Amino acid sequence: MLLEGIGGTLYMTLLSTLFAYLIGLPLGILTVITGRNGIKPCRKLNMVLGWIVNIGRSIPFIILIVALIPFTKFVIGRTIGPTAAIVPLVIAAAPFIARLVEQSLEELDSGIVEAAKTMGASNWQIIYKVLLPEAIPSLIRGGSITTITLIGYSAMAGCVGAGGLGDIAIRYGYHRYQSDIMIITIILLVIIVQVIQCIFNLAANKIDKRNR
């Protein structure tokens, strides 16, 4: 049962992280390049993107997952299980990722962008040949924050039958008063978080040019 719970938690976390980055990464990039100091300033679009990100980050996940039940059923065909939980997990994580991406790109030295412009680089070339490569270590560290946050969200999703370790902790540890199951699930979640954090830290340190 615990092995199935670990599998369900990793399944929800990894897939939702992947899909959330497919939405959050371009959203974050677009927010940066349309900003006041961006390479393609557009005040109105930047304001709209900012509102989208802020509103998405403001909704508590437990409320979001319940509010999205009709949408989840429309997309997946059911509202319980790990696959169904991926829908609200992605929607919750995408604005969070967009903000992390925005912060990572804004930390870069503006001089590298100016240098790329003087060499005749197009906006698209500046994005994928200058901004993203320079921000990769920071983006990887942001990825660890996102993944660990989604592990917590996936455990919270156990309240509505999403499966995984959170569901086991609630059904057996809470409702059936089996404190040993509760303790074991907590320990397993801590171990998973530590392993993921170590993997991302090693990857970021290996890629970061400042450590060479």
Backbone as JSON Lines, residues from 0, in Angstrom:
{"i":0,"aa":"M","n":[0.82,-1.2,0.0],"ca":[0.0,0.0,0.0],"c":[0.87,1.26,0.0]}
{"i":1,"aa":"L","n":[1.92,1.25,0.82],"ca":[2.81,2.4,0.9],"c":[3.6,2.58,-0.4]}
{"i":2,"aa":"L","n":[3.98,1.47,-1.0],"ca":[4.68,1.56,-2.29],"c":[3.78,2.18,-3.35]}
{"i":3,"aa":"E","n":[2.51,1.78,-3.35],"ca":[1.56,2.37,-4.29],"c":[1.37,3.86,-3.99]}
{"i":4,"aa":"G","n":[1.39,4.2,-2.71],"ca":[1.27,5.6,-2.32],"c":[2.45,6.42,-2.8]}
{"i":5,"aa":"I","n":[3.66,5.87,-2.66],"ca":[4.86,6.56,-3.16],"c":[4.77,6.75,-4.67]}
{"i":6,"aa":"G","n":[4.36,5.67,-5.36],"ca":[4.22,5.76,-6.81],"c":[3.2,6.81,-7.22]}
{"i":7,"aa":"G","n":[2.06,6.84,-6.52],"ca":[1.03,7.83,-6.84],"c":[1.51,9.25,-6.6]}
{"i":8,"aa":"T","n":[2.24,9.46,-5.5],"ca":[2.76,10.8,-5.19],"c":[3.76,11.25,-6.24]}
{"i":9,"aa":"L","n":[4.69,10.37,-6.61],"ca":[5.69,10.72,-7.63],"c":[5.04,10.94,-8.99]}
{"i":10,"aa":"Y","n":[4.05,10.13,-9.31],"ca":[3.33,10.27,-10.58],"c":[2.65,11.63,-10.67]}
{"i":11,"aa":"M","n":[1.93,12.0,-9.63],"ca":[1.25,13.29,-9.62],"c":[2.25,14.44,-9.67]}
{"i":12,"aa":"T","n":[3.3,14.33,-8.86],"ca":[4.26,15.44,-8.74],"c":[5.03,15.66,-10.03]}
{"i":13,"aa":"L","n":[5.59,14.6,-10.58],"ca":[6.45,14.74,-11.76],"c":[5.67,15.19,-12.99]}
{"i":14,"aa":"L","n":[4.5,14.58,-13.2],"ca":[3.71,14.96,-14.38],"c":[3.16,16.37,-14.26]}
{"i":15,"aa":"S","n":[2.68,16.72,-13.08],"ca":[2.14,18.07,-12.89],"c":[3.25,19.12,-13.0]}
{"i":16,"aa":"T","n":[4.45,18.79,-12.53],"ca":[5.58,19.72,-12.69],"c":[5.89,19.94,-14.16]}
{"i":17,"aa":"L","n":[5.92,18.86,-14.92],"ca":[6.21,18.96,-16.35],"c":[5.18,19.82,-17.07]}
{"i":18,"aa":"F","n":[3.91,19.52,-16.87],"ca":[2.85,20.27,-17.56],"c":[2.77,21.72,-17.07]}
{"i":19,"aa":"A","n":[3.03,21.92,-15.77],"ca":[2.99,23.28,-15.23],"c":[4.11,24.13,-15.83]}
{"i":20,"aa":"Y","n":[5.27,23.53,-16.08],"ca":[6.37,24.28,-16.7],"c":[6.07,24.61,-18.16]}
{"i":21,"aa":"L","n":[5.32,23.75,-18.83],"ca":[4.94,24.05,-20.21],"c":[4.06,25.3,-20.29]}
{"i":22,"aa":"I","n":[3.36,25.59,-19.19],"ca":[2.53,26.8,-19.12],"c":[3.28,27.94,-18.44]}
{"i":23,"aa":"G","n":[3.89,27.64,-17.3],"ca":[4.5,28.68,-16.49],"c":[5.77,29.28,-17.07]}
{"i":24,"aa":"L","n":[6.59,28.47,-17.75],"ca":[7.84,28.99,-18.32],"c":[7.59,30.07,-19.37]}
{"i":25,"aa":"P","n":[6.78,29.8,-20.41],"ca":[6.51,30.88,-21.38],"c":[5.77,32.06,-20.77]}
{"i":26,"aa":"L","n":[4.92,31.79,-19.77],"ca":[4.2,32.88,-19.1],"c":[5.18,33.79,-18.36]}
{"i":27,"aa":"G","n":[6.15,33.2,-17.68],"ca":[7.16,33.98,-16.98],"c":[8.05,34.75,-17.94]}
{"i":28,"aa":"I","n":[8.46,34.11,-19.03],"ca":[9.3,34.79,-20.03],"c":[8.55,35.97,-20.63]}
{"i":29,"aa":"L","n":[7.3,35.76,-20.97],"ca":[6.49,36.83,-21.57],"c":[6.31,37.98,-20.59]}
{"i":30,"aa":"T","n":[6.17,37.67,-19.32],"ca":[6.03,38.72,-18.31],"c":[7.29,39.59,-18.24]}
{"i":31,"aa":"V","n":[8.45,38.95,-18.36],"ca":[9.72,39.69,-18.29],"c":[9.94,40.55,-19.53]}
{"i":32,"aa":"I","n":[9.75,39.97,-20.7],"ca":[10.08,40.71,-21.92],"c":[9.08,41.84,-22.21]}
{"i":33,"aa":"T","n":[7.87,41.76,-21.62],"ca":[6.9,42.85,-21.82],"c":[6.95,43.87,-20.69]}
{"i":34,"aa":"G","n":[7.84,43.67,-19.73],"ca":[7.97,44.61,-18.61],"c":[8.58,45.92,-19.05]}
{"i":35,"aa":"R","n":[8.64,46.85,-18.13],"ca":[9.13,48.2,-18.45],"c":[10.56,48.17,-18.96]}
{"i":36,"aa":"N","n":[11.38,47.31,-18.41],"ca":[12.78,47.2,-18.83],"c":[13.02,45.99,-19.71]}
{"i":37,"aa":"G","n":[11.95,45.4,-20.24],"ca":[12.09,44.22,-21.07],"c":[12.52,44.55,-22.48]}
{"i":38,"aa":"I","n":[12.76,43.5,-23.26],"ca":[13.23,43.71,-24.63],"c":[12.08,44.05,-25.57]}
{"i":39,"aa":"K","n":[10.86,43.87,-25.13],"ca":[9.68,44.21,-25.94],"c":[8.6,44.75,-25.0]}
{"i":40,"aa":"P","n":[8.79,45.95,-24.46],"ca":[7.84,46.48,-23.47],"c":[6.42,46.61,-24.02]}
{"i":41,"aa":"C","n":[5.46,46.19,-23.21],"ca":[4.05,46.33,-23.56],"c":[3.27,46.41,-22.25]}
{"i":42,"aa":"R","n":[2.99,47.61,-21.81],"ca":[2.46,47.84,-20.47],"c":[1.13,47.12,-20.24]}
{"i":43,"aa":"K","n":[0.22,47.2,-21.19],"ca":[-1.1,46.6,-21.02],"c":[-1.01,45.08,-20.9]}
{"i":44,"aa":"L","n":[-0.26,44.45,-21.8],"ca":[-0.11,43.0,-21.75],"c":[0.59,42.58,-20.46]}
{"i":45,"aa":"N","n":[1.6,43.34,-20.05],"ca":[2.32,43.02,-18.83],"c":[1.39,43.09,-17.61]}
{"i":46,"aa":"M","n":[0.5,44.08,-17.59],"ca":[-0.45,44.2,-16.49],"c":[-1.41,43.02,-16.45]}
{"i":47,"aa":"V","n":[-1.88,42.6,-17.62],"ca":[-2.8,41.45,-17.69],"c":[-2.1,40.19,-17.2]}
{"i":48,"aa":"L","n":[-0.87,39.97,-17.66],"ca":[-0.11,38.79,-17.24],"c":[0.15,38.83,-15.74]}
{"i":49,"aa":"G","n":[0.47,40.01,-15.22],"ca":[0.7,40.14,-13.79],"c":[-0.53,39.81,-12.98]}
{"i":50,"aa":"W","n":[-1.7,40.26,-13.45],"ca":[-2.96,39.96,-12.76],"c":[-3.24,38.45,-12.79]}
{"i":51,"aa":"I","n":[-3.0,37.83,-13.93],"ca":[-3.24,36.38,-14.05],"c":[-2.37,35.62,-13.05]}
{"i":52,"aa":"V","n":[-1.1,35.97,-13.01],"ca":[-0.17,35.3,-12.1],"c":[-0.55,35.54,-10.64]}
{"i":53,"aa":"N","n":[-0.86,36.77,-10.3],"ca":[-1.18,37.1,-8.91],"c":[-2.47,36.44,-8.44]}
{"i":54,"aa":"I","n":[-3.48,36.44,-9.31],"ca":[-4.74,35.8,-8.95],"c":[-4.55,34.29,-8.78]}
{"i":55,"aa":"G","n":[-3.81,33.69,-9.72],"ca":[-3.57,32.25,-9.63],"c":[-2.83,31.85,-8.37]}
{"i":56,"aa":"R","n":[-1.91,32.7,-7.91],"ca":[-1.14,32.39,-6.7],"c":[-1.91,32.71,-5.43]}
{"i":57,"aa":"S","n":[-3.0,33.44,-5.55],"ca":[-3.74,33.88,-4.36],"c":[-4.76,32.86,-3.87]}
{"i":58,"aa":"I","n":[-5.15,31.92,-4.73],"ca":[-6.21,30.97,-4.37],"c":[-5.62,29.8,-3.59]}
{"i":59,"aa":"P","n":[-6.05,29.54,-2.37],"ca":[-5.57,28.37,-1.62],"c":[-5.85,27.08,-2.39]}
{"i":60,"aa":"F","n":[-4.88,26.16,-2.36],"ca":[-4.99,24.97,-3.19],"c":[-6.2,24.11,-2.81]}
{"i":61,"aa":"I","n":[-6.5,23.99,-1.54],"ca":[-7.61,23.14,-1.12],"c":[-8.93,23.67,-1.67]}
{"i":62,"aa":"I","n":[-9.04,25.0,-1.78],"ca":[-10.24,25.6,-2.38],"c":[-10.23,25.41,-3.88]}
{"i":63,"aa":"L","n":[-9.06,25.58,-4.49],"ca":[-8.93,25.45,-5.94],"c":[-9.3,24.05,-6.41]}
{"i":64,"aa":"I","n":[-8.83,23.04,-5.7],"ca":[-9.07,21.67,-6.15],"c":[-10.56,21.32,-6.11]}
{"i":65,"aa":"V","n":[-11.27,21.89,-5.13],"ca":[-12.71,21.67,-5.05],"c":[-13.44,22.47,-6.13]}
{"i":66,"aa":"A","n":[-13.02,23.71,-6.32],"ca":[-13.67,24.56,-7.32],"c":[-13.49,24.03,-8.74]}
{"i":67,"aa":"L","n":[-12.39,23.3,-8.97],"ca":[-12.1,22.79,-10.31],"c":[-12.67,21.39,-10.57]}
{"i":68,"aa":"I","n":[-13.45,20.86,-9.65],"ca":[-14.0,19.51,-9.83],"c":[-14.78,19.38,-11.14]}
{"i":69,"aa":"P","n":[-15.68,20.32,-11.48],"ca":[-16.39,20.19,-12.77],"c":[-15.43,20.23,-13.97]}
{"i":70,"aa":"F","n":[-14.45,21.12,-13.93],"ca":[-13.48,21.21,-15.03],"c":[-12.63,19.94,-15.12]}
{"i":71,"aa":"T","n":[-12.22,19.43,-13.96],"ca":[-11.43,18.19,-13.94],"c":[-12.22,17.03,-14.53]}
{"i":72,"aa":"K","n":[-13.5,16.94,-14.18],"ca":[-14.33,15.86,-14.73],"c":[-14.5,16.01,-16.23]}
{"i":73,"aa":"F","n":[-14.59,17.27,-16.71],"ca":[-14.72,17.52,-18.14],"c":[-13.45,17.1,-18.89]}
{"i":74,"aa":"V","n":[-12.28,17.39,-18.3],"ca":[-11.0,17.11,-18.97],"c":[-10.61,15.64,-18.86]}
{"i":75,"aa":"I","n":[-10.69,15.09,-17.65],"ca":[-10.2,13.73,-17.39],"c":[-11.3,12.69,-17.47]}
{"i":76,"aa":"G","n":[-12.54,13.08,-17.12],"ca":[-13.64,12.14,-17.1],"c":[-13.97,11.61,-15.73]}
{"i":77,"aa":"R","n":[-13.15,11.97,-14.73],"ca":[-13.41,11.58,-13.35],"c":[-12.77,12.62,-12.43]}
{"i":78,"aa":"T","n":[-13.12,12.55,-11.16],"ca":[-12.65,13.57,-10.22],"c":[-11.8,13.01,-9.09]}
{"i":79,"aa":"I","n":[-11.58,11.71,-9.06],"ca":[-10.73,11.12,-8.03],"c":[-9.6,10.35,-8.68]}
{"i":80,"aa":"G","n":[-8.54,10.11,-7.92],"ca":[-7.39,9.4,-8.44],"c":[-6.25,10.35,-8.78]}
{"i":81,"aa":"P","n":[-5.03,9.81,-8.9],"ca":[-3.85,10.63,-9.19],"c":[-3.94,11.42,-10.49]}
{"i":82,"aa":"T","n":[-4.5,10.8,-11.54],"ca":[-4.58,11.49,-12.83],"c":[-5.48,12.71,-12.74]}
{"i":83,"aa":"A","n":[-6.61,12.57,-12.05],"ca":[-7.52,13.7,-11.9],"c":[-6.88,14.83,-11.1]}
{"i":84,"aa":"A","n":[-6.03,14.49,-10.14],"ca":[-5.39,15.51,-9.31],"c":[-4.4,16.35,-10.09]}
{"i":85,"aa":"I","n":[-3.9,15.83,-11.2],"ca":[-2.9,16.56,-11.99],"c":[-3.47,17.88,-12.52]}
{"i":86,"aa":"V","n":[-4.75,17.9,-12.86],"ca":[-5.36,19.12,-13.43],"c":[-5.27,20.29,-12.45]}
{"i":87,"aa":"P","n":[-5.79,20.19,-11.22],"ca":[-5.65,21.32,-10.31],"c":[-4.2,21.58,-9.89]}
{"i":88,"aa":"L","n":[-3.37,20.54,-9.84],"ca":[-1.97,20.74,-9.5],"c":[-1.27,21.61,-10.54]}
{"i":89,"aa":"V","n":[-1.55,21.35,-11.8],"ca":[-0.94,22.14,-12.89],"c":[-1.42,23.59,-12.83]}
{"i":90,"aa":"I","n":[-2.72,23.77,-12.65],"ca":[-3.29,25.12,-12.61],"c":[-2.76,25.9,-11.4]}
{"i":91,"aa":"A","n":[-2.54,25.21,-10.29],"ca":[-2.01,25.87,-9.1],"c":[-0.53,26.21,-9.25]}
{"i":92,"aa":"A","n":[0.22,25.33,-9.93],"ca":[1.67,25.52,-10.0],"c":[2.11,26.47,-11.11]}
{"i":93,"aa":"A","n":[1.36,26.55,-12.2],"ca":[1.78,27.36,-13.34],"c":[2.04,28.83,-12.98]}
{"i":94,"aa":"P","n":[1.14,29.52,-12.26],"ca":[1.44,30.91,-11.88],"c":[2.64,31.02,-10.94]}
{"i":95,"aa":"F","n":[2.8,30.04,-10.07],"ca":[3.93,30.01,-9.15],"c":[5.25,29.9,-9.94]}
{"i":96,"aa":"I","n":[5.25,29.02,-10.93],"ca":[6.43,28.85,-11.79],"c":[6.71,30.12,-12.57]}
{"i":97,"aa":"A","n":[5.66,30.74,-13.1],"ca":[5.82,31.98,-13.87],"c":[6.54,33.05,-13.04]}
{"i":98,"aa":"R","n":[6.17,33.15,-11.77],"ca":[6.81,34.15,-10.9],"c":[8.26,33.78,-10.62]}
{"i":99,"aa":"L","n":[8.56,32.49,-10.43],"ca":[9.94,32.06,-10.21],"c":[10.8,32.33,-11.45]}
{"i":100,"aa":"V","n":[10.23,32.05,-12.62],"ca":[10.95,32.3,-13.87],"c":[11.22,33.8,-14.04]}
{"i":101,"aa":"E","n":[10.21,34.58,-13.74],"ca":[10.36,36.04,-13.83],"c":[11.5,36.52,-12.93]}
{"i":102,"aa":"Q","n":[11.54,36.05,-11.7],"ca":[12.59,36.46,-10.77],"c":[13.97,36.0,-11.25]}
{"i":103,"aa":"S","n":[14.04,34.79,-11.79],"ca":[15.32,34.27,-12.27],"c":[15.87,35.11,-13.42]}
{"i":104,"aa":"L","n":[15.0,35.49,-14.34],"ca":[15.44,36.27,-15.5],"c":[15.77,37.71,-15.13]}
{"i":105,"aa":"E","n":[15.04,38.26,-14.18],"ca":[15.29,39.64,-13.78],"c":[16.56,39.79,-12.97]}
{"i":106,"aa":"E","n":[17.07,38.7,-12.42],"ca":[18.32,38.74,-11.67],"c":[19.54,38.86,-12.58]}
{"i":107,"aa":"L","n":[19.37,38.59,-13.86],"ca":[20.49,38.61,-14.8],"c":[20.98,40.03,-15.03]}
{"i":108,"aa":"D","n":[22.24,40.14,-15.33],"ca":[22.85,41.43,-15.63],"c":[22.29,41.96,-16.95]}
{"i":109,"aa":"S","n":[21.75,43.16,-16.91],"ca":[21.16,43.74,-18.13],"c":[22.21,43.97,-19.21]}
{"i":110,"aa":"G","n":[23.47,43.98,-18.81],"ca":[24.54,44.22,-19.79],"c":[24.64,43.13,-20.84]}
{"i":111,"aa":"I","n":[24.31,41.88,-20.46],"ca":[24.42,40.79,-21.45],"c":[23.35,40.93,-22.53]}
{"i":112,"aa":"V","n":[22.21,41.49,-22.16],"ca":[21.16,41.72,-23.14],"c":[21.56,42.85,-24.08]}
{"i":113,"aa":"E","n":[22.12,43.9,-23.51],"ca":[22.58,45.02,-24.34],"c":[23.68,44.58,-25.29]}
{"i":114,"aa":"A","n":[24.57,43.71,-24.8],"ca":[25.64,43.21,-25.65],"c":[25.08,42.38,-26.81]}
{"i":115,"aa":"A","n":[24.06,41.58,-26.52],"ca":[23.44,40.78,-27.57],"c":[22.75,41.66,-28.61]}
{"i":116,"aa":"K","n":[22.13,42.73,-28.15],"ca":[21.46,43.66,-29.08],"c":[22.46,44.33,-30.0]}
{"i":117,"aa":"T","n":[23.6,44.74,-29.43],"ca":[24.61,45.42,-30.25],"c":[25.2,44.5,-31.31]}
{"i":118,"aa":"M","n":[25.15,43.19,-31.04],"ca":[25.66,42.22,-32.02],"c":[24.59,41.82,-33.03]}
{"i":119,"aa":"G","n":[23.42,42.46,-32.93],"ca":[22.38,42.23,-33.92],"c":[21.47,41.06,-33.64]}
{"i":120,"aa":"A","n":[21.44,40.57,-32.41],"ca":[20.58,39.43,-32.08],"c":[19.11,39.86,-32.07]}
{"i":121,"aa":"S","n":[18.26,38.99,-32.57],"ca":[16.82,39.26,-32.55],"c":[16.29,39.0,-31.14]}
{"i":122,"aa":"N","n":[15.05,39.42,-30.9],"ca":[14.44,39.2,-29.58],"c":[14.37,37.71,-29.24]}
{"i":123,"aa":"W","n":[14.01,36.91,-30.24],"ca":[13.92,35.47,-30.02],"c":[15.3,34.89,-29.69]}
{"i":124,"aa":"Q","n":[16.34,35.35,-30.38],"ca":[17.69,34.86,-30.1],"c":[18.16,35.28,-28.71]}
{"i":125,"aa":"I","n":[17.78,36.48,-28.3],"ca":[18.14,36.94,-26.96],"c":[17.51,36.05,-25.9]}
{"i":126,"aa":"I","n":[16.26,35.62,-26.16],"ca":[15.55,34.78,-25.18],"c":[16.2,33.41,-25.06]}
{"i":127,"aa":"Y","n":[16.36,32.7,-26.2],"ca":[16.79,31.31,-26.08],"c":[18.31,31.12,-26.17]}
{"i":128,"aa":"K","n":[19.07,32.16,-26.54],"ca":[20.52,32.03,-26.58],"c":[21.23,32.81,-25.47]}
{"i":129,"aa":"V","n":[20.52,33.75,-24.86],"ca":[21.15,34.58,-23.82],"c":[20.44,34.42,-22.48]}
{"i":130,"aa":"L","n":[19.17,34.8,-22.42],"ca":[18.46,34.82,-21.15],"c":[18.34,33.43,-20.52]}
{"i":131,"aa":"L","n":[17.77,32.49,-21.27],"ca":[17.53,31.16,-20.7],"c":[18.82,30.43,-20.33]}
{"i":132,"aa":"P","n":[19.85,30.4,-21.21],"ca":[21.09,29.72,-20.81],"c":[21.73,30.33,-19.56]}
{"i":133,"aa":"E","n":[21.7,31.66,-19.45],"ca":[22.31,32.31,-18.29],"c":[21.51,32.04,-17.01]}
{"i":134,"aa":"A","n":[20.22,31.84,-17.16],"ca":[19.35,31.67,-15.99],"c":[19.15,30.22,-15.59]}
{"i":135,"aa":"I","n":[19.76,29.27,-16.3],"ca":[19.5,27.85,-16.06],"c":[19.76,27.43,-14.6]}
{"i":136,"aa":"P","n":[20.9,27.8,-13.98],"ca":[21.09,27.39,-12.57],"c":[19.98,27.89,-11.65]}
{"i":137,"aa":"S","n":[19.58,29.15,-11.83],"ca":[18.51,29.7,-11.01],"c":[17.18,29.01,-11.31]}
{"i":138,"aa":"L","n":[16.93,28.69,-12.58],"ca":[15.7,28.01,-12.96],"c":[15.64,26.6,-12.37]}
{"i":139,"aa":"I","n":[16.79,25.94,-12.31],"ca":[16.83,24.6,-11.73],"c":[16.52,24.65,-10.24]}
{"i":140,"aa":"R","n":[17.1,25.63,-9.56],"ca":[16.8,25.78,-8.13],"c":[15.32,26.12,-7.92]}
{"i":141,"aa":"G","n":[14.77,26.93,-8.82],"ca":[13.34,27.21,-8.77],"c":[12.51,25.96,-9.02]}
{"i":142,"aa":"G","n":[13.04,25.08,-9.88],"ca":[12.36,23.82,-10.15],"c":[12.27,22.94,-8.92]}
{"i":143,"aa":"S","n":[13.28,22.98,-8.07],"ca":[13.24,22.2,-6.83],"c":[12.16,22.74,-5.89]}
{"i":144,"aa":"I","n":[12.05,24.07,-5.83],"ca":[11.0,24.67,-4.99],"c":[9.62,24.27,-5.49]}
{"i":145,"aa":"T","n":[9.44,24.31,-6.81],"ca":[8.15,23.95,-7.41],"c":[7.8,22.49,-7.14]}
{"i":146,"aa":"T","n":[8.76,21.61,-7.38],"ca":[8.52,20.18,-7.2],"c":[8.17,19.85,-5.76]}
{"i":147,"aa":"I","n":[8.91,20.42,-4.83],"ca":[8.65,20.16,-3.41],"c":[7.3,20.74,-3.0]}
{"i":148,"aa":"T","n":[6.96,21.91,-3.53],"ca":[5.65,22.49,-3.24],"c":[4.54,21.58,-3.75]}
{"i":149,"aa":"L","n":[4.73,21.01,-4.93],"ca":[3.72,20.12,-5.5],"c":[3.6,18.82,-4.73]}
{"i":150,"aa":"I","n":[4.67,18.38,-4.11],"ca":[4.57,17.2,-3.24],"c":[3.62,17.51,-2.09]}
{"i":151,"aa":"G","n":[3.76,18.7,-1.51],"ca":[2.84,19.11,-0.44],"c":[1.42,19.23,-0.94]}
{"i":152,"aa":"Y","n":[1.25,19.79,-2.13],"ca":[-0.09,19.92,-2.71],"c":[-0.7,18.55,-2.99]}
{"i":153,"aa":"S","n":[0.12,17.61,-3.48],"ca":[-0.39,16.27,-3.79],"c":[-0.86,15.57,-2.51]}
{"i":154,"aa":"A","n":[-0.14,15.81,-1.41],"ca":[-0.57,15.24,-0.13],"c":[-1.89,15.87,0.31]}
{"i":155,"aa":"M","n":[-2.03,17.18,0.08],"ca":[-3.26,17.87,0.42],"c":[-4.43,17.36,-0.44]}
{"i":156,"aa":"A","n":[-4.12,17.0,-1.69],"ca":[-5.16,16.5,-2.58],"c":[-5.72,15.17,-2.12]}
{"i":157,"aa":"G","n":[-5.0,14.5,-1.2],"ca":[-5.52,13.26,-0.64],"c":[-6.83,13.44,0.09]}
{"i":158,"aa":"C","n":[-7.13,14.69,0.49],"ca":[-8.4,14.98,1.17],"c":[-9.6,14.69,0.29]}
{"i":159,"aa":"V","n":[-9.41,14.77,-1.02],"ca":[-10.53,14.56,-1.95],"c":[-10.3,13.32,-2.81]}
{"i":160,"aa":"G","n":[-9.56,12.35,-2.27],"ca":[-9.41,11.06,-2.94],"c":[-8.45,11.06,-4.1]}
{"i":161,"aa":"A","n":[-7.37,11.86,-4.03],"ca":[-6.43,11.92,-5.14],"c":[-5.46,10.75,-5.14]}
{"i":162,"aa":"G","n":[-5.37,10.03,-4.04],"ca":[-4.41,8.94,-3.96],"c":[-3.07,9.43,-3.45]}
{"i":163,"aa":"G","n":[-2.06,8.57,-3.5],"ca":[-0.74,8.95,-3.02],"c":[-0.62,8.83,-1.51]}
{"i":164,"aa":"L","n":[0.51,9.3,-1.0],"ca":[0.77,9.18,0.43],"c":[-0.19,10.03,1.26]}
{"i":165,"aa":"G","n":[-0.59,11.16,0.73],"ca":[-1.53,12.0,1.46],"c":[-2.85,11.31,1.7]}
{"i":166,"aa":"D","n":[-3.33,10.6,0.71],"ca":[-4.59,9.86,0.84],"c":[-4.46,8.76,1.89]}
{"i":167,"aa":"I","n":[-3.31,8.07,1.9],"ca":[-3.08,7.02,2.89],"c":[-3.04,7.61,4.3]}
{"i":168,"aa":"A","n":[-2.35,8.75,4.44],"ca":[-2.25,9.38,5.75],"c":[-3.62,9.79,6.28]}
{"i":169,"aa":"I","n":[-4.47,10.29,5.4],"ca":[-5.79,10.74,5.83],"c":[-6.72,9.57,6.12]}
{"i":170,"aa":"R","n":[-6.75,8.59,5.2],"ca":[-7.69,7.47,5.35],"c":[-7.33,6.56,6.52]}
{"i":171,"aa":"Y","n":[-6.04,6.26,6.66],"ca":[-5.62,5.31,7.68],"c":[-5.09,6.02,8.94]}
{"i":172,"aa":"G","n":[-4.25,7.03,8.72],"ca":[-3.66,7.69,9.87],"c":[-4.62,8.57,10.63]}
{"i":173,"aa":"Y","n":[-5.53,9.25,9.92],"ca":[-6.46,10.18,10.57],"c":[-7.8,9.54,10.88]}
{"i":174,"aa":"H","n":[-8.47,9.02,9.83],"ca":[-9.82,8.49,10.04],"c":[-9.83,7.2,10.85]}
{"i":175,"aa":"R","n":[-8.79,6.39,10.72],"ca":[-8.77,5.12,11.46],"c":[-7.84,5.17,12.67]}
{"i":176,"aa":"Y","n":[-7.32,6.34,12.97],"ca":[-6.5,6.54,14.16],"c":[-5.28,5.62,14.22]}
{"i":177,"aa":"Q","n":[-4.69,5.35,13.04],"ca":[-3.48,4.54,13.0],"c":[-2.28,5.48,12.93]}
{"i":178,"aa":"S","n":[-1.81,5.86,14.1],"ca":[-0.73,6.86,14.16],"c":[0.56,6.36,13.54]}
{"i":179,"aa":"D","n":[0.78,5.04,13.55],"ca":[2.01,4.52,12.95],"c":[2.02,4.75,11.44]}
{"i":180,"aa":"I","n":[0.86,4.6,10.8],"ca":[0.76,4.87,9.36],"c":[1.02,6.35,9.09]}
{"i":181,"aa":"M","n":[0.47,7.21,9.92],"ca":[0.67,8.65,9.77],"c":[2.16,8.99,9.86]}
{"i":182,"aa":"I","n":[2.84,8.43,10.85],"ca":[4.27,8.72,11.05],"c":[5.08,8.22,9.86]}
{"i":183,"aa":"I","n":[4.76,7.02,9.38],"ca":[5.5,6.44,8.25],"c":[5.33,7.29,6.99]}
{"i":184,"aa":"T","n":[4.11,7.74,6.73],"ca":[3.89,8.57,5.53],"c":[4.64,9.89,5.64]}
{"i":185,"aa":"I","n":[4.68,10.46,6.83],"ca":[5.44,11.71,7.03],"c":[6.92,11.48,6.76]}
{"i":186,"aa":"I","n":[7.45,10.39,7.29],"ca":[8.88,10.08,7.08],"c":[9.17,9.87,5.59]}
{"i":187,"aa":"L","n":[8.28,9.14,4.9],"ca":[8.48,8.9,3.47],"c":[8.45,10.21,2.68]}
{"i":188,"aa":"L","n":[7.53,11.11,3.03],"ca":[7.45,12.4,2.34],"c":[8.71,13.22,2.58]}
{"i":189,"aa":"V","n":[9.22,13.19,3.81],"ca":[10.46,13.91,4.12],"c":[11.62,13.36,3.3]}
{"i":190,"aa":"I","n":[11.71,12.04,3.21],"ca":[12.78,11.4,2.43],"c":[12.68,11.8,0.96]}
{"i":191,"aa":"I","n":[11.48,11.75,0.4],"ca":[11.29,12.12,-1.01],"c":[11.72,13.57,-1.25]}
{"i":192,"aa":"V","n":[11.32,14.46,-0.34],"ca":[11.68,15.88,-0.48],"c":[13.2,16.05,-0.42]}
{"i":193,"aa":"Q","n":[13.86,15.36,0.51],"ca":[15.31,15.49,0.64],"c":[16.03,14.98,-0.59]}
{"i":194,"aa":"V","n":[15.57,13.86,-1.14],"ca":[16.2,13.3,-2.34],"c":[16.04,14.25,-3.52]}
{"i":195,"aa":"I","n":[14.85,14.78,-3.7],"ca":[14.6,15.71,-4.8],"c":[15.44,16.97,-4.64]}
{"i":196,"aa":"Q","n":[15.52,17.5,-3.42],"ca":[16.32,18.7,-3.17],"c":[17.79,18.45,-3.5]}
{"i":197,"aa":"C","n":[18.31,17.3,-3.1],"ca":[19.71,16.97,-3.39],"c":[19.97,16.86,-4.88]}
{"i":198,"aa":"I","n":[19.05,16.23,-5.6],"ca":[19.21,16.07,-7.06],"c":[19.26,17.43,-7.74]}
{"i":199,"aa":"F","n":[18.33,18.3,-7.39],"ca":[18.29,19.63,-8.01],"c":[19.52,20.46,-7.62]}
{"i":200,"aa":"N","n":[19.96,20.36,-6.38],"ca":[21.14,21.11,-5.95],"c":[22.39,20.67,-6.69]}
{"i":201,"aa":"L","n":[22.55,19.36,-6.84],"ca":[23.7,18.84,-7.57],"c":[23.69,19.29,-9.03]}
{"i":202,"aa":"A","n":[22.49,19.24,-9.64],"ca":[22.37,19.67,-11.04],"c":[22.69,21.15,-11.2]}
{"i":203,"aa":"A","n":[22.16,21.98,-10.29],"ca":[22.39,23.42,-10.37],"c":[23.86,23.76,-10.16]}
{"i":204,"aa":"N","n":[24.49,23.12,-9.18],"ca":[25.9,23.38,-8.9],"c":[26.81,22.93,-10.04]}
{"i":205,"aa":"K","n":[26.43,21.86,-10.7],"ca":[27.24,21.35,-11.81],"c":[27.15,22.28,-13.02]}
{"i":206,"aa":"I","n":[25.97,22.85,-13.25],"ca":[25.78,23.7,-14.42],"c":[26.26,25.14,-14.18]}
{"i":207,"aa":"D","n":[26.19,25.58,-12.93],"ca":[26.54,26.98,-12.61],"c":[28.02,27.23,-12.94]}
{"i":208,"aa":"K","n":[28.25,28.18,-13.83],"ca":[29.61,28.51,-14.26],"c":[30.44,29.11,-13.14]}
{"i":209,"aa":"R","n":[29.79,29.69,-12.14],"ca":[30.53,30.29,-11.04],"c":[31.23,29.26,-10.16]}
{"i":210,"aa":"N","n":[30.8,27.98,-10.28],"ca":[31.42,26.92,-9.47],"c":[32.56,26.22,-10.19]}
{"i":211,"aa":"R","n":[32.85,26.66,-11.42],"ca":[33.91,26.0,-12.19],"c":[35.27,26.64,-11.92]}
